[in-house]
Amino acid sequence: MIRSNAETIPFNKASFVGNEQTYIAQAIANRHISGDGPFTRRVQAFLESDLGVGRVLLTTSCTHALEMSALLLDIEPGDEVILPSFTFVSTVNAFALRGAVPVFVDIRPDTLNIDENLLRAAITPRTKAIVVVHYAGVACEMDAICAIAGAANIPVIEDNAHGLFGSYRGRPLGSFGVLATQSFHETKNFTCGEGGALLLNDPQYIERAEILREKGTNRARFFRGQVDKYTWVDVGSSYVPSELLAAFLAAQFEGKSEVQAARAAIWNRYNEALAGWATQQNIQLPSVPAHCEQAYHMFYILLPSLSERTRFIEHLKERNINAVFHYVPLHSAPEAVRLNARGDCPVTQDVSERLVRLPFYRELTSIEQQRVIDAVKAFSTRLAA
Ligand SMILES: *Cc1c(COP(=O)(O)O)cnc(C)c1O
């Protein structure tokens, strides 16, 4: 076995734009380090105007924004929620916490997004929500999805953790669903370590969202002078992030264009450099429809089989390159079985065994990326043409 002496290229690395420390120092100097101070307002206003969303509320995570969505839609035990099986556990957990029965819909083999052609058959009189995930930051087929959901009068929620600043037919992701959620976890394009946001496109949910986020109190109205004391008016929890995190995030968003341009350049270089090799080796590269402007969240490849993938990851590891796989399908997971979840997802099962994500972060240098490309191209599948 070859063991390289080269420095390890990680799968992900947190990267900084510039003013993170300055703004955190400013938040400390402001003596406002709890939530909803000037940095929180700045970030929320930026996202509202950039995405064309009526109201944005920063939250402690995307998971918590999803939990707020389930509360806002009054999801109750026995309600059904339609969603992909090929996603992170939080997409389903937020609804399972309210007693919902997950109904899993399989993904398209090209974009790995929920297959809109299978959606109508999954709807029943108990369906309370359809949750879509723009996998890898490439939009789901929102025209078809919104038409089907609209005809059945079922709200759509976008788990937009991958899709921030991507668009579908020119319209920003996160602006389609009645609600949408963002993640600012360290692994996402823009981060504050741990954090998220709830995007509200339907004004009917705004006031209650503020209450749920503030422990079930009308504190937001009190601060606006709309009530003379604040009190317990609903259920809720503690979903407000600290100003220290908002300050960090404000600095990150100042680099929106540079960050996205750098990630686009890395993505395009992988795509161009690996195209010939992929065809020869029976390997599938990502598919981005012409009407989708992607968010450049990740670069993945699909190996021909699970055993080839295992060999491929080991091949890169021997060269000190970390590549990872995901997602373990949700529809066949122990908790799905316990909840009597429905939905057969053969494409999800197949893809989850063959997908690998290559190192992808803004500070990946061209020398490092060349090392990854060379290592990848030195791999040959047993099915090579
Ligand atoms: C990262 C991620 C989440 C969870 O985000 P947190 O902010 O860590 O809670 C949810 N859904 C998807 C699709 C994700 O990629």
The ligand as a Tripos MOL2 file, in Angstrom:
@<TRIPOS>MOLECULE
LIG
   15    15     1     0     0
SMALL
NO_CHARGES

@<TRIPOS>ATOM
      1 C1        -26.9980   20.7840    7.2970 C.3       1 LIG1
      2 C2        -28.3910   20.3810    6.9920 C.ar      1 LIG1
      3 C3        -29.4230   20.4770    7.9410 C.ar      1 LIG1
      4 C4        -29.1840   20.7970    9.3880 C.3       1 LIG1
      5 O1        -28.5940   22.0200    9.6040 O.3       1 LIG1
      6 P1        -28.2240   22.4780   11.1000 P.3       1 LIG1
      7 O2        -28.0470   23.9510   10.9440 O.co2     1 LIG1
      8 O3        -26.9550   21.7760   11.4530 O.co2     1 LIG1
      9 O4        -29.3460   22.1160   11.9830 O.co2     1 LIG1
     10 C5        -30.7110   20.1860    7.5500 C.ar      1 LIG1
     11 N1        -30.9870   19.7980    6.3070 N.ar      1 LIG1
     12 C6        -30.0290   19.6670    5.3740 C.ar      1 LIG1
     13 C7        -30.4060   19.2460    3.9860 C.3       1 LIG1
     14 C8        -28.6960   19.9360    5.6920 C.ar      1 LIG1
     15 O5        -27.7450   19.7650    4.7630 O.3       1 LIG1
@<TRIPOS>BOND
     1     1     2 1
     2     2     3 ar
     3     2    14 ar
     4     3     4 1
     5     3    10 ar
     6     4     5 1
     7     5     6 1
     8     6     7 2
     9     6     8 1
    10     6     9 1
    11    10    11 ar
    12    11    12 ar
    13    12    13 1
    14    12    14 ar
    15    14    15 1
@<TRIPOS>SUBSTRUCTURE
     1 LIG1         1 GROUP 0 **** ****
